[in-house]
Amino acid sequence: MMNDKDVDEILERLESCGYEAYTVGGCVRDTVMGRSAHDTDITTNALPEQIMTAFSDCKVVPTGLKHGTVTILKNNIPYEITTYRIDGEYKDSRRPENVVFTASLTEDLARRDFTMNAIAMDRHGNIADPFGGKADIADKLIRCVGDPVQRFTEDALRIMRAVRFASQLGFRIEEKTAEAVHAMKDRLKNISMERIRSELDKLLCGKNCVEVLLEYSDVITAIIPELAPSVGFDQHSPYHKYDVWEHTVRAVSYAPADNVKMRTALLFHDIAKPVCAAFDEDGRGHFKKHAPVGAEMTQEIMKRMKYDSETIAYAVMLIARHSKKVFDRIAAKKMMADIGDELFFELMELKKCDNLAKNDFVLAENELFDRLMDEGRSYIENNVCRGLRHLAVNGRDMTELGLQGREIGEALNEILNLVLEERLKNIRDDLLNYAKQRWQK
């Protein structure tokens, strides 16, 4: 986290050496919006060598001299200082081949992505805003600096940044910028999945994600083409009032904004509905096996998108079970045994989000899920058996009865199932007596 005092000292040091110095970009945008800024970028007309000389008494890291960036460490916090520059040709839709330093702040701001990010502020609070960024912020508008086609040609990730900012900030994308977003979406294929995934995570957690995901579904399907069949796919189901894509988007929005893993799982939870759809003689849609098929599809997509293994396992586990009926305490205990305590509660919350995006009569089921979660918490508190680890007998007991290899696991699972179904009590002597009668050789 930046320190305002450190930033002020850096700006003052540069000014005292005869240079211009400004904070720029997102930190200024957030300040104008009255939001707290988390990262600070500093720009100056001082050349990299002059920056290093000015801070010769500090730890200086020449992080990007080729592009004019020097990092100063103050109180172990890194602050990037970049020389005013004009970017050269972009050949990889990511970064310029070379840069040319300039003495003009306006020329530096002209290379930036959106007007709201092309505002600079000195330490006295004076604003440099040559492209009308403050007015666009006031109008809640995302507008490219200059020609949108040129900006997106330079760095195609700006397409994702535009829709991400629209979701996070609740802004709309200016008409010409929006036209370029739609027209140039396929250029996102030139961008690394790691960078795209980072923007997608932020988009999914934005307060305006529903409107953005609906209006810019073509951007999402450009990076995840497997979602394209969901857009406009009528479910013809009494449970649903939206097509598959709108249902998906609205379900995403009901998950907690700080739970990106759940929002990601919800983005993919019905991805297999179009491929699994079958319609009966009355025209009603049925989607058998869409959950396990969707889990398999999701695993491949998330691997391709370079998600970490924990997030992939989380999503696949929940998606595979999201349509499984959990209707009483026995089913709840079996689910806790299947996926563990923590994922059980996540699954219940995900199922509630799923229901909130259906027809109203389905919402009554959410009361059941709340009751089952209350019971689940009581099971944990009272150490009720809900898995092999809680069973009063173990593999050694089965070995002593003469069972070997696979027989041991099969026996323990049979006993566990009887305990979960409350047909046997989890009392050691009772379980041993059952096992002796059933398997002793």
Secondary structure as UniProt FT lines:
FT   HELIX           4..16
FT   TURN            17..18
FT   STRAND          21..24
FT   HELIX           26..32
FT   TURN            33..34
FT   STRAND          41..44
FT   HELIX           48..54
FT   TURN            55..57
FT   STRAND          59..64
FT   HELIX           65..67
FT   STRAND          69..74
FT   TURN            75..76
FT   STRAND          77..83
FT   STRAND          85..87
FT   STRAND          99..101
FT   HELIX           105..109
FT   TURN            110..111
FT   HELIX           115..117
FT   STRAND          120..121
FT   TURN            123..124
FT   STRAND          127..128
FT   TURN            130..131
FT   HELIX           133..138
FT   TURN            139..140
FT   STRAND          141..142
FT   HELIX           148..154
FT   HELIX           157..169
FT   STRAND          172..173
FT   HELIX           175..183
FT   HELIX           185..190
FT   HELIX           193..204
FT   TURN            207..208
FT   HELIX           209..215
FT   HELIX           217..223
FT   HELIX           225..230
FT   TURN            231..232
FT   TURN            238..239
FT   HELIX           244..254
FT   TURN            257..258
FT   HELIX           260..268
FT   TURN            269..272
FT   HELIX           273..276
FT   STRAND          278..279
FT   TURN            281..282
FT   STRAND          285..286
FT   TURN            288..289
FT   HELIX           290..304
FT   TURN            305..306
FT   HELIX           309..321
FT   TURN            322..323
FT   HELIX           329..339
FT   HELIX           341..356
FT   HELIX           360..363
FT   HELIX           364..381
FT   TURN            382..383
FT   HELIX           388..390
FT   HELIX           395..400
FT   TURN            401..402
FT   HELIX           406..420
FT   TURN            421..422
FT   HELIX           428..439
//
